[in-house]
Protein backbone atom coordinates (compact mmCIF):
# COMPACT_ATOMS: atom_id res chain seq x y z
CA UNK A 1 0.00 0.00 0.00
CA UNK A 2 1.45 3.35 -1.07
CA UNK A 3 1.66 6.14 1.47
CA UNK A 4 -1.41 8.39 1.46
CA UNK A 5 -3.56 6.19 -0.73
CA UNK A 6 -6.79 4.80 0.65
CA UNK A 7 -7.32 1.09 0.88
CA UNK A 8 -10.70 -0.59 0.67
CA UNK A 9 -10.49 -1.63 4.34
CA UNK A 10 -9.78 1.96 5.46
CA UNK A 11 -12.71 3.35 3.51
CA UNK A 12 -15.12 0.73 4.81
CA UNK A 13 -13.94 1.03 8.41
CA UNK A 14 -13.21 4.71 8.93
CA UNK A 15 -14.64 6.98 6.27
CA UNK A 16 -18.16 8.07 6.88
CA UNK A 17 -19.24 11.17 4.98
CA UNK A 18 -21.72 13.96 5.46
CA UNK A 19 -24.11 14.69 2.62
CA UNK A 20 -24.93 18.13 1.29
CA UNK A 21 -27.83 18.49 -1.15
CA UNK A 22 -26.41 19.54 -4.51
CA UNK A 23 -29.00 22.28 -5.00
CA UNK A 24 -27.33 24.22 -2.18
CA UNK A 25 -24.29 24.59 -4.43
CA UNK A 26 -24.42 26.10 -7.89
CA UNK A 27 -28.02 27.33 -7.99
CA UNK A 28 -29.08 30.95 -8.12
CA UNK A 29 -31.70 30.45 -5.40
CA UNK A 30 -29.13 29.42 -2.75
CA UNK A 31 -26.21 31.43 -4.15
CA UNK A 32 -26.20 34.03 -1.34
CA UNK A 33 -26.60 31.48 1.46
CA UNK A 34 -23.18 31.47 3.08
CA UNK A 35 -21.06 28.34 3.07
CA UNK A 36 -21.03 28.22 6.87
CA UNK A 37 -24.85 28.07 6.95
CA UNK A 38 -24.78 25.28 4.35
CA UNK A 39 -22.28 23.43 6.53
CA UNK A 40 -24.51 23.88 9.59
CA UNK A 41 -27.53 22.62 7.62
CA UNK A 42 -25.52 19.57 6.59
CA UNK A 43 -24.66 18.77 10.24
CA UNK A 44 -28.23 19.25 11.47
CA UNK A 45 -29.62 17.23 8.57
CA UNK A 46 -27.15 14.44 9.36
CA UNK A 47 -28.33 14.41 12.98
CA UNK A 48 -31.84 13.86 11.58
CA UNK A 49 -30.76 10.35 10.53
CA UNK A 50 -30.07 9.54 14.19
CA UNK A 51 -33.45 10.97 15.21
CA UNK A 52 -35.18 8.88 12.53
CA UNK A 53 -33.50 5.70 13.76
CA UNK A 54 -34.39 6.49 17.37
CA UNK A 55 -37.96 7.32 16.35
CA UNK A 56 -38.27 3.93 14.64
CA UNK A 57 -36.94 2.09 17.68
CA UNK A 58 -38.50 4.05 20.56
CA UNK A 59 -40.94 6.62 19.17
CA UNK A 60 -38.84 9.48 20.59
CA UNK A 61 -37.94 12.59 18.57
CA UNK A 62 -41.39 12.77 16.99
CA UNK A 63 -43.68 15.64 17.96
CA UNK A 64 -47.46 15.63 18.36
CA UNK A 65 -47.88 16.36 14.62
CA UNK A 66 -45.76 13.39 13.57
CA UNK A 67 -42.79 15.54 12.53
CA UNK A 68 -39.28 14.33 13.36
CA UNK A 69 -37.03 16.81 15.12
CA UNK A 70 -33.37 17.03 16.09
CA UNK A 71 -31.80 17.95 19.40
CA UNK A 72 -28.50 19.69 18.68
CA UNK A 73 -27.75 22.28 21.38
CA UNK A 74 -25.79 25.40 20.47
CA UNK A 75 -22.84 24.34 22.64
CA UNK A 76 -22.55 21.05 20.68
CA UNK A 77 -22.88 22.88 17.38
CA UNK A 78 -20.14 25.26 18.55
CA UNK A 79 -17.90 22.38 19.50
CA UNK A 80 -18.50 20.51 16.22
CA UNK A 81 -18.03 23.55 13.97
CA UNK A 82 -15.52 25.65 15.88
CA UNK A 83 -17.89 28.64 15.63
CA UNK A 84 -18.89 30.77 18.61
CA UNK A 85 -22.40 30.74 20.07
CA UNK A 86 -23.31 34.08 18.46
CA UNK A 87 -22.26 32.82 15.04
CA UNK A 88 -24.29 29.61 15.49
CA UNK A 89 -27.38 31.68 16.32
CA UNK A 90 -26.77 33.94 13.30
CA UNK A 91 -26.35 30.95 10.97
CA UNK A 92 -29.51 29.28 12.28
CA UNK A 93 -31.42 32.52 11.64
CA UNK A 94 -30.12 32.50 8.07
CA UNK A 95 -31.28 28.90 7.61
CA UNK A 96 -34.69 29.85 8.99
CA UNK A 97 -34.88 32.77 6.55
CA UNK A 98 -34.15 30.40 3.66
CA UNK A 99 -36.86 27.98 4.90
CA UNK A 100 -34.28 25.26 5.59
CA UNK A 101 -34.86 25.08 9.34
CA UNK A 102 -37.55 25.57 11.95
CA UNK A 103 -36.60 26.03 15.59
CA UNK A 104 -38.99 25.49 18.47
CA UNK A 105 -38.23 26.56 22.03
CA UNK A 106 -38.85 24.01 24.76
CA UNK A 107 -38.43 26.11 27.87
CA UNK A 108 -35.93 26.70 30.62
CA UNK A 109 -32.81 24.52 30.59
CA UNK A 110 -34.10 22.42 27.68
CA UNK A 111 -32.52 22.49 24.22
CA UNK A 112 -34.61 23.75 21.32
CA UNK A 113 -36.10 21.36 18.83
CA UNK A 114 -34.66 21.77 15.36
CA UNK A 115 -36.69 20.74 12.34
CA UNK A 116 -34.51 20.55 9.22
CA UNK A 117 -36.69 21.23 6.20
CA UNK A 118 -36.57 20.12 2.59
CA UNK A 119 -34.54 22.09 0.09
CA UNK A 120 -36.26 23.74 -2.85
CA UNK A 121 -36.10 21.41 -5.83
CA UNK A 122 -38.30 23.22 -8.36
CA UNK A 123 -36.03 23.92 -11.38
CA UNK A 124 -37.87 27.18 -12.13
CA UNK A 125 -37.33 28.55 -8.60
CA UNK A 126 -33.70 27.41 -8.46
CA UNK A 127 -32.91 29.75 -11.37
CA UNK A 128 -34.28 32.78 -9.49
CA UNK A 129 -32.45 34.63 -6.72
CA UNK A 130 -33.91 33.89 -3.26
CA UNK A 131 -34.82 37.54 -2.75
CA UNK A 132 -36.80 37.66 -6.02
CA UNK A 133 -38.45 34.25 -5.81
CA UNK A 134 -41.91 33.65 -4.40
CA UNK A 135 -42.10 31.60 -1.22
CA UNK A 136 -42.16 28.01 -2.52
CA UNK A 137 -44.15 26.73 0.45
CA UNK A 138 -46.91 29.25 -0.22
CA UNK A 139 -47.03 28.19 -3.88
CA UNK A 140 -47.61 24.51 -3.19
CA UNK A 141 -49.39 24.41 0.17
CA UNK A 142 -52.90 25.79 0.03
CA UNK A 143 -54.79 26.20 3.27
CA UNK A 144 -58.58 26.20 3.56
CA UNK A 145 -58.68 29.98 3.94
CA UNK A 146 -57.07 30.40 0.51
CA UNK A 147 -59.94 28.81 -1.39
CA UNK A 148 -62.34 31.14 -3.13
CA UNK A 149 -65.40 29.84 -4.97
CA UNK A 150 -66.04 32.83 -7.17
CA UNK A 151 -65.12 36.43 -7.76
CA UNK A 152 -68.50 37.56 -6.44
CA UNK A 153 -68.35 38.04 -2.67
CA UNK A 154 -70.46 35.95 -0.32
CA UNK A 155 -73.42 37.29 1.58
CA UNK A 156 -71.27 38.06 4.62
CA UNK A 157 -70.60 41.72 5.26
CA UNK A 158 -67.20 43.22 4.52
CA UNK A 159 -66.53 43.45 8.24
CA UNK A 160 -66.50 39.66 8.63
CA UNK A 161 -64.68 38.66 5.44
CA UNK A 162 -61.11 37.48 5.57
CA UNK A 163 -58.63 40.33 5.49
CA UNK A 164 -56.79 38.76 2.56
CA UNK A 165 -59.77 39.16 0.26
CA UNK A 166 -59.92 42.44 -1.62
CA UNK A 167 -62.97 44.70 -1.56
CA UNK A 168 -65.09 44.26 -4.64
CA UNK A 169 -67.94 46.19 -6.14
CA UNK A 170 -70.61 44.44 -8.19
CA UNK A 171 -72.15 46.27 -11.13
CA UNK A 172 -74.83 44.98 -13.44
CA UNK A 173 -74.40 46.05 -17.00
CA UNK A 174 -76.62 44.57 -19.62
CA UNK A 175 -76.77 40.78 -19.52
CA UNK A 176 -73.62 39.85 -17.58
CA UNK A 177 -72.41 40.78 -14.12
CA UNK A 178 -69.04 42.50 -13.86
CA UNK A 179 -66.84 42.57 -10.80
CA UNK A 180 -64.56 45.52 -10.30
CA UNK A 181 -61.77 45.38 -7.71
CA UNK A 182 -61.55 48.54 -5.66
PyMOL commands that set and color helices and strands:
alter all, ss='L'
color gray80, all
select helices_A, chain A and resi 8-14+22-24+35-58+74-81+85-97+123-126+136-140+144-146+158-160
alter helices_A, ss='H'
color red, helices_A
select strands_A, chain A and resi 70-71+101-104+113-116+168-173+176-181
alter strands_A, ss='S'
color yellow, strands_A
deselect
rebuild
show_as cartoon
